[in-house]
Amino acid sequence: MAMFLAKRIIKGQTTFAKVPPTLKEAVADILTKEGYSNLITEV
């Protein structure tokens, strides 16, 4: 599920702020490893 959400964030289909709290850490790790740490925002 975390990978699915990370890919949606990368594609611009959702935002990190909309990720459920229980998955935020895993999604942040994936985004960082993929080179998209700039998309990790809580706005």
Backbone bond lengths (Angstrom), bond angles and torsions (degrees), N, CA, C in turn:
res aa  C-N    CA-C-N  psi(-1)  N-CA   C-N-CA  omega(-1)  CA-C   N-CA-C  phi
1 M - - - 1.449 - - 1.534 110.99 -
2 A 1.332 115.86 -38.62 1.464 119.53 179.84 1.529 110.82 -62.61
3 M 1.330 116.62 -41.60 1.467 120.27 178.96 1.524 110.26 -63.97
4 F 1.322 117.04 -42.33 1.461 121.94 178.27 1.534 110.54 -57.58
5 L 1.325 116.41 -48.07 1.462 120.45 -179.90 1.524 111.45 -66.06
6 A 1.327 117.30 -39.48 1.463 120.59 178.71 1.523 110.76 -61.64
7 K 1.323 117.18 -43.68 1.471 120.75 178.74 1.518 110.93 -63.59
8 R 1.333 117.43 -38.48 1.472 120.66 177.89 1.530 111.04 -65.35
9 I 1.326 116.67 -37.48 1.468 120.47 177.67 1.522 109.54 -66.11
10 I 1.332 117.25 -44.66 1.462 121.32 179.51 1.525 110.95 -60.26
11 K 1.327 117.13 -39.97 1.465 121.95 -179.89 1.529 112.92 -76.82
12 G 1.335 117.17 -8.90 1.463 120.57 179.67 1.514 113.39 84.22
13 Q 1.318 117.58 15.63 1.459 121.31 -177.68 1.525 113.06 -87.15
14 T 1.319 117.54 -15.96 1.461 122.92 175.89 1.521 108.01 -153.80
15 T 1.322 116.96 178.95 1.461 120.96 -179.91 1.521 110.25 -124.91
16 F 1.313 115.90 160.36 1.464 121.14 179.47 1.524 110.67 -61.95
17 A 1.309 117.84 -33.39 1.466 121.69 -179.44 1.527 111.86 -62.33
18 K 1.322 117.84 -24.92 1.471 121.85 -178.64 1.528 112.97 -88.42
19 V 1.332 117.96 -3.35 1.466 121.94 179.91 1.527 108.38 -73.00
20 P 1.334 118.27 135.05 1.473 120.61 176.93 1.533 111.12 -57.40
21 P 1.319 117.39 142.22 1.466 121.33 -176.82 1.529 114.10 -53.52
22 T 1.309 117.26 -33.69 1.461 120.44 -178.06 1.527 112.52 -70.18
23 L 1.331 117.73 -18.46 1.465 121.63 -178.14 1.527 113.62 -106.91
24 K 1.316 117.41 -7.70 1.473 120.59 -174.07 1.526 112.82 -56.68
25 E 1.324 117.72 -43.77 1.468 119.78 -177.65 1.526 111.16 -63.56
26 A 1.322 117.34 -44.22 1.466 121.11 -179.46 1.523 110.99 -66.67
27 V 1.333 117.20 -41.43 1.464 120.99 178.95 1.530 109.99 -65.59
28 A 1.324 117.02 -41.09 1.472 121.04 178.40 1.527 110.54 -61.92
29 D 1.332 117.21 -40.66 1.466 120.86 177.90 1.525 111.08 -61.55
30 I 1.322 116.67 -44.30 1.471 121.03 -179.54 1.527 110.23 -64.58
31 L 1.327 116.83 -46.41 1.465 120.30 -179.44 1.529 110.66 -61.27
32 T 1.316 117.25 -40.06 1.460 121.17 179.03 1.523 110.95 -64.78
33 K 1.327 116.98 -45.88 1.468 121.00 -179.87 1.520 112.19 -64.02
34 E 1.336 116.70 -31.54 1.466 121.24 -179.68 1.533 112.08 -84.35
35 G 1.343 117.23 -5.30 1.463 120.77 178.40 1.517 113.69 87.70
36 Y 1.313 116.86 23.84 1.475 121.23 -179.25 1.520 111.57 -119.29
37 S 1.308 117.08 35.65 1.464 119.72 -179.00 1.535 111.97 -61.65
38 N 1.322 116.54 -20.54 1.470 119.67 177.62 1.525 112.19 -66.71
39 L 1.319 118.24 -16.27 1.474 121.68 -179.93 1.524 112.37 -87.46
40 I 1.328 117.79 -3.03 1.455 121.83 179.73 1.518 108.44 -85.71
41 T 1.310 115.68 95.51 1.455 121.59 -179.46 1.523 109.88 -136.50
42 E 1.303 117.01 153.61 1.456 122.04 -179.99 1.526 111.90 -108.67
43 V 1.293 118.41 19.81 1.468 122.71 -175.83 1.503 110.77 -67.75
